[in-house]
Amino acid sequence: MKTVKFAFLALIGLTLMACKKDSNNSSENNGITGRWKLVEVYADPGDGSGKFRSVDSKKQLTFKADGTVEVNNGDLCTISIDSDKKETSTYKILDKNANSGKKNRLVIMSCIVMQNDPTELSFEIKGDMLTISYLCMEGCGERYKRIE
């Protein structure tokens, strides 16, 4: 009888752990999903002296699990602090280690610079901060704080 009770309790425990693991995977998805607010901008004048500087901006990005991305008060494809612009596009993550703290590659399908191919951007997520690096000769990027 003790063996049956133990097996039953073990089965319930395993079931609960499996359910918890599934809910964590769906909420985190690939790490980039969620809403992000622009808090810093990086621009280098070409001599290596550039650094991230705080900005007061209303620009927000929302990456959705269905592969769509929206921007409010800014531009999806370039550094922009504020505008009245609202855009929607689709995105694709080219690397699967989005939460590793390493730079990953991201394609926003509406960001086309050359030859009708979407431009690859690099990004990294550290804690609640998302850094996106754009294609610039001198180096440039934006840093966002997760707000949802």
N, C-alpha and C positions, 0 to 999 in steps of 0.2 A: 504494500500500500504506500509506503514511504517513497518507493521508486516511482510510482505513478504520479504522486504529488510533485516530486522533484522534476520529473519530465514535463509535467503540465506547466509548472512555474517557469522552467527554462524556456519552453516554447513561447509563453507569453512575453518573457523578457526579450527574446530574440525578435519577436514580432514588433514590439515597441521600439527597439533599436533600429530596425529596418525602416520603420515609418519615420522616425526622427531623421535618419540619414537622407531619405528621399526629400523631406521638406527642406532640409538645409541646401540640398543641391538645387532645388527649384528656386529658392529665394536668392541665392548667390549667382546662379547661372554661370556666366563667364567672368564675373567680377566687375565688368564695366556697366552692366545694366543699372539703371537708377538715374536720379537727377543730380546734376553737378552745377555748381556756381563758380564762375570765373573769379579768382582771387589774386592771381599774380601773372605777370607777363615777362617773358625773357626776350631781350633783343641785344645782339652783340654788334658793335659798330665795325667789326672786322679785325680788331686787335686782341681779341681774347678777354677783354675786360667786362663783357656783359654778365649780368646776373639777374635773377628773378627779382622783380620789384612789385610790391603790393599795388593793387588798383582798386578803385571803387567802381564797380561795374554791375549792371543788371543782366549781363549775358549768362544764360543757362543752357546747358545741353541735357537732353534726356535720351538715354540709350534704352531701348525697349528690348525685351527678350525675343520679340518676333522679328528682329533685324532692322527695325526702323530707328532713326535718330532724328530728333527735332532740336532746333536752336531757337531760342527766344532772345531778341535784342542783340543780334550779332550775325556773323557769317560762319557757315560751316567749314569753309575751305581755307580761310586765312585768319591771321590774327586780327581781331577787332574787339574793341572794348565795349562799345555800345552802338546800337542803331535801333531803328524801329522794325528791323527786318525779322521775319519769322520764316524759317525754312524747314522742310522735311525731306529726308532722303533715306536710303537704305545703307547699311554698313555690313562689313564682313571682317571678322578677326582672322588673320592669317596664321597666328600662333596660338597654341592652346594653353600656354602657361601665364594667363593674364594676372594672376595673383602672386607671382613669384618675385616681384620686385625687380625683374629684368625688363628691358625694353622689348616690346612686342610690336607687331605690325598690324595696322588697321587700314582698311580701305573704305572711304565714304564714296559711294557710287557717283554722286553728283560732282565730286571734286576732280575735274578733268583739266590737266595742264597741257599735256602733249599727246599727240597721236590717238586721240579719242579713248585713251585708257584711263581709268580712275587712278588717282595718285595714291601711293602708299604713304601713310604717315606712321610715325612710331609713337608708342605710348607706354607708360608704365604706371602701375598703381602701387602706392605704398600707403598702407592704412586707409585713411579716408581721403587721400589726395590722388588725383589723376593728372598726369603730365602728358601733354600732347606736343610733339615736336613736328613742326612744319618744314617743308623744303625751302630753305633759305641759304643763300651763299654764306652769310656770316653767322648763322645760327639764330633760331627764334623758336618760341614755344609759348604755351599757355598752361597754367596750373589751375586746376579746379578742385573745390572741396565738395565732398558728397553731402547733399542736403536731404536725400531720400534714399 
